[in-house]
């Protein structure tokens, strides 16, 4: 199940890249009762807690085209740890995000992702997604 979990998380991040680098539906990656939350001093206030598949997709969609937030954005997932049992998997991964915003500002950011997956229709879906910003710095502006 570990490889399936890592593949699902990588797909989620690819669907959050701008321009989108994967096809599919973000909602299909979450359980109906999923929770998505920002934690820590930077993300708890910025993102808060969102409950339910439809609400999570609506929240994430505010950052994706056609909404003017990112000009370009790519997520890089690094090796993490995963613990599994017969129906769930819990993992923690460091993730780097490189972003150029519509405002012209750019940044590099590192976050920790703590994600719980639950088997749903025979495949792992995200039941709990927690992200905590660990580091960020501006990139030089485009010329």
C-alpha positions as CSV (number, residue, x, y, z in Angstrom):
1,X,0.0,0.0,0.0
2,X,3.0,2.4,0.5
3,X,3.6,2.8,-3.2
4,X,-0.1,3.5,-3.8
5,X,-0.1,6.1,-1.0
6,X,3.0,7.9,-2.4
7,X,1.5,7.8,-5.9
8,X,-1.8,9.4,-4.7
9,X,0.1,12.1,-2.9
10,X,2.3,12.8,-5.9
11,X,-0.9,13.0,-8.0
12,X,-2.4,15.5,-5.6
13,X,0.7,17.7,-5.8
14,X,0.7,17.5,-9.6
15,X,-2.9,18.6,-9.8
16,X,-2.0,21.6,-7.6
17,X,0.9,22.6,-10.0
18,X,0.3,25.6,-12.3
19,X,0.0,25.0,-15.1
20,X,-1.6,21.8,-14.0
21,X,0.7,18.9,-14.9
22,X,-1.8,16.1,-14.5
23,X,-5.3,15.3,-15.5
24,X,-8.0,14.2,-13.2
25,X,-10.2,15.4,-10.4
26,X,-8.8,16.6,-7.1
27,X,-12.0,15.4,-5.3
28,X,-11.3,11.9,-6.4
29,X,-8.2,11.8,-4.1
30,X,-10.1,12.6,-0.9
31,X,-12.6,10.6,1.3
32,X,-16.0,12.2,1.6
33,X,-15.3,13.2,5.2
34,X,-11.7,14.3,4.7
35,X,-10.1,17.2,6.6
36,X,-7.5,19.6,5.2
37,X,-5.7,21.9,7.5
38,X,-2.8,24.3,7.8
39,X,-0.9,24.0,11.1
40,X,1.8,26.0,12.8
41,X,2.3,29.7,13.2
42,X,2.2,30.5,9.4
43,X,-0.5,28.1,8.1
44,X,-3.0,27.8,10.9
45,X,-4.3,31.3,10.4
46,X,-3.8,31.4,6.6
47,X,-5.5,28.1,5.8
48,X,-7.4,27.0,8.9
49,X,-9.3,23.8,8.8
50,X,-11.6,22.7,6.0
51,X,-13.9,19.6,6.3
52,X,-15.5,17.5,3.6
53,X,-14.4,16.7,0.0
54,X,-16.5,19.4,-1.7
55,X,-15.3,22.1,0.7
56,X,-11.7,21.0,0.3
57,X,-11.9,21.1,-3.5
58,X,-13.6,24.5,-3.4
59,X,-10.8,25.9,-1.1
60,X,-8.0,24.5,-3.2
61,X,-9.6,25.7,-6.5
62,X,-9.3,29.3,-5.3
63,X,-5.5,28.9,-5.8
64,X,-5.7,27.3,-9.3
65,X,-6.7,28.5,-12.8
66,X,-8.8,30.2,-13.8
67,X,-8.3,32.1,-10.5
68,X,-5.4,34.5,-10.7
69,X,-3.1,33.4,-7.9
70,X,-0.1,31.5,-9.3
71,X,1.6,32.3,-12.6
72,X,3.7,29.1,-12.2
73,X,3.9,26.7,-9.3
74,X,5.6,23.3,-8.9
75,X,5.7,21.0,-5.9
76,X,8.6,18.7,-5.2
77,X,8.0,15.8,-2.9
78,X,10.9,14.3,-1.0
79,X,11.1,10.8,0.6
80,X,9.1,10.4,3.8
81,X,8.0,7.8,6.2
82,X,4.8,5.7,5.9
83,X,3.2,3.4,8.5
84,X,0.4,1.2,7.3
85,X,-2.1,-1.3,8.6
86,X,-4.9,-3.1,6.8
87,X,-7.1,0.0,6.1
88,X,-5.0,3.1,6.7
89,X,-1.6,4.6,6.0
90,X,-0.1,7.5,7.9
91,X,2.9,9.4,6.4
92,X,5.0,12.4,6.8
93,X,6.9,14.0,3.9
94,X,9.0,17.1,3.3
95,X,7.8,19.1,0.3
96,X,9.3,22.0,-1.5
97,X,7.2,24.5,-3.5
98,X,8.6,26.9,-6.0
99,X,6.1,29.6,-6.9
100,X,5.8,32.7,-9.1
101,X,2.6,34.6,-8.2
102,X,0.5,36.7,-10.5
103,X,1.7,39.7,-8.5
104,X,5.2,39.1,-9.8
105,X,6.5,38.0,-6.4
106,X,8.3,34.6,-6.3
107,X,9.2,32.3,-3.4
108,X,10.7,29.0,-2.4
109,X,9.0,27.3,0.4
110,X,9.4,24.0,2.4
111,X,6.6,22.4,4.3
112,X,6.0,19.2,6.2
113,X,3.0,17.2,5.0
114,X,1.4,14.8,7.5
115,X,-1.2,12.8,5.6
116,X,-3.5,10.0,6.6
117,X,-5.0,7.8,3.9
118,X,-7.9,5.4,4.2
119,X,-8.8,2.6,1.8
120,X,-11.9,3.6,0.0
121,X,-13.3,1.5,-2.9
122,X,-10.0,-0.5,-2.8
123,X,-7.6,2.4,-3.1
124,X,-6.1,4.9,-0.7
125,X,-7.8,8.3,-0.5
126,X,-6.7,11.3,1.7
127,X,-8.7,11.3,4.9
128,X,-6.5,13.9,6.7
129,X,-4.1,16.4,5.2
130,X,-2.0,18.6,7.4
131,X,0.6,21.1,6.1
132,X,3.0,23.1,8.1
133,X,5.4,25.7,6.6
134,X,8.9,25.2,7.8
135,X,10.9,27.7,5.6
136,X,10.3,30.3,2.9
137,X,12.5,32.8,1.1
138,X,11.9,35.1,-1.9
139,X,13.3,34.3,-5.4
140,X,14.9,37.1,-7.3
141,X,12.3,38.9,-9.5
142,X,12.1,38.2,-13.2
143,X,13.8,40.5,-15.6
